[in-house]
Amino acid sequence: MVENIILNKIGDGTPVSTIWNTDGAHQDSQEKPAHYEKAITEVGFGKYNVMLILTLIPSAFATSFSTSTMSYVFPIAQCDLNLTLDNKGMLNSITYFGMLSSGFLSGFLTDTLGRKKLMIYAFIFDGFVVIMCAFSKSFTYLTIVKFFEGFIENGGFAAVIAYTSEFNSAKFRPFIPLFNGIFVNSGAVVLPLMAWIIFTDSINISTFGGFIVLRSWNLFILATAIPSLMAGFLYILLPESPKFLMTVGKNDEALKTFNKMYKCNNGSTKGEYPIKALVDEPKLQGNEKLGHVTSQRSNIQALKEGFRQIAAIFYRPNCINLIMVVIIQFGLLMGNNTLRLWLPQLFAAINDRSEVAKKEGFDLCRTLQTLIPNSTRSNGTCSVNYNNSEVYANNAICGAVAIVILLLSLPMVRLLGKKIVLCGSALGSGLCLIIIAYYGNHITVTLTLSSIHIGFNYVAFNTLLSSIVDLFPTTLRYPANTVYCRNVTLE
């Protein structure tokens, strides 16, 4: 072919090869269908990406509030709800049981119906369930509602990470879970400040002849529904993930999204988006074990595709990767939640016996033992201490320190790589727990080490989460995320 091009000439004696190289090759490079990674790389990183990252804030707050709210409610509501220590443990863990039970179901729905639809429904319904939770009058009712809150909220959380990551190229994708971790810990700072403002003994609203009674802790739970509702309505305004659109064969819609992102990021400085065509990904799915989705399918076909995607998790190399990820995450979440979910109660106990501590000295184990008689109330009386400003300040400090550690981890991921950051932060988190157990004989030491432990743990958690994008194909990322994020309920 090259010889024919060289020998053929046009009227002025110019070889055809010259014209072909200057025009034909350029045209071919523009019209050749592009894979997702090339298409998203051409978009670049700019205002559109920053906007999407900022939309993580309400969803991250919703996630943080969902798992942490009860920790602040316990010291205030234990008399109204007659809570024992066992009841508190159940309420801390029941949300995670709900998350576990909905993992594969929400994974099927998001990979067959789309990330956007699931996020909208999950966060809006979660907001309404939290509102129902605010009207709790008994431990049983609260337990049931918190279970369904976890059942619904899990779908939105895992979809958000996959959704936002798929709007970014491989260069910036690892930072999305870390930014999400920063926002989650920002919620951990905001939550105790909300408790500081709202919790008071002067609120006692009774309506319908006492059928509905609202105290300060009810209003506190009601306020935590705001981020979920904001996230749900916000995602109505955003497009579907371009990666998912390509996966189901909707290349025209994906190309429109890429064009919109390109114009927002670059303005008119670089002209038009250079990619004119995208590869047909459904036709590239040669191995049915990997699972695939298509744009032209009935509900029955969608159901079959969903089951095929779930089954694909159990084939190599996906099953090996999933087992490793789950084992690592089991240890991280068990260590983190064992301490984090009990910190407000622990600081409240420290605050309640502060005068005794001044005389006898601070002792972590002795402070923990005081929780048992307070919750059993063998003398038949129950009182609530609303003077907990130091409790909320300590919890806010823990969240703030974790944010600083997460911010410092961002350049470390670029310099050292995800593997080194993951191993180092996980080891540092575990070491802090060991030191607390043996040498936590001073409130300042306990507060400092708890803050560092939570920060390191979130770095490891979100670094591992960012690795899922590299370990699993698109149709398996969401099921892997749901299993990964909620595999421990041992609080």
C-alpha angles and dihedrals in degrees: 000000000000091000092053091050093050095047096047115084135180128229099283092049096254112144114245089229090069093055092042092052094049099040112012097047091048092049091048093052091053098046099041108111111256129218119236095260093054091045095051092044091055089055091063127197120293148110094332092055092046090051091052091048090052090053086066089072100080093040091048091049089050090053093047093047093046094060100032107038096088092054088067094039095055099074091046102038100037092099096045093049098032091234122189124196089261090052090054092050090051093050091049092053104034093079089058091049087056091050092051094049093054099043102103094032093057089042090056093047097049096046093049102034100029140259095266098056094049093048092051095049095039098052097041093048090044089055092053092047090052088052088053088049090056090065094057117142100171142035092243094053092046092050093052094047093047089052091056090045089059091043091057101033095054092069094054096047097052093042092053094059093048092043097051093041091055091060090061133069123244090265094063101024096091090060096059096079089045091053088048089052090053091052093045090054090046085059088051087058095045095048098064090043089055089049090049090055101039106037110093137133092231096078116089114144116179123185138170092028094308095312089120117037119178122194128173094276090054090055090047091057090045090056091053090065091070098081092050093052092045092051093048095051092041093058090054086071096050128082127247118269109279090218091056091046090054091047092057093043098254094132095153091060091044091051091051089053092049090050091050092050092047093052092047093048098042106022112199096321096097101032121226128354105274097217112087101169138030130210118258099246098187089062090053093059097102098157113065090197088073092057126223142203131218135201096230105060141121125235090262091052090048090052092050091048090050093053090046090054092050091048090051089067088070096056124088132296092016096057093051092049092047093051092051093047093048094049092051092045093047090061094044095050095042092052094043101045095041087066105023099054092050098044096092090050091045094050089046090054090048090050093049093054097036093121091052090047091055089059101036100028128245117297121175097205093047090050091052090051090058089067092069101060091039091057097043093047094199091178091062095241130106130190133179125217109215093178094093103130091127090052093056092043091054092050092048089052090054091053093045093051090049090054091053091050091049091050090051090050093060096077090037091063090055094045102039105021131242096280096057093043091049095050095043096048094045092051091046091051093051092047091055091054092051092050091048091052095052105025105026093119097128129058092226092052092048092048094047096047092043090053093049092045093053092046095050091044093054091048090054092043095052095039089055090046091055089054091063089073088059097041101048135044119244097266091053101042096086097048088047090049093051093050091042099049099047110033100120131061100167100119 
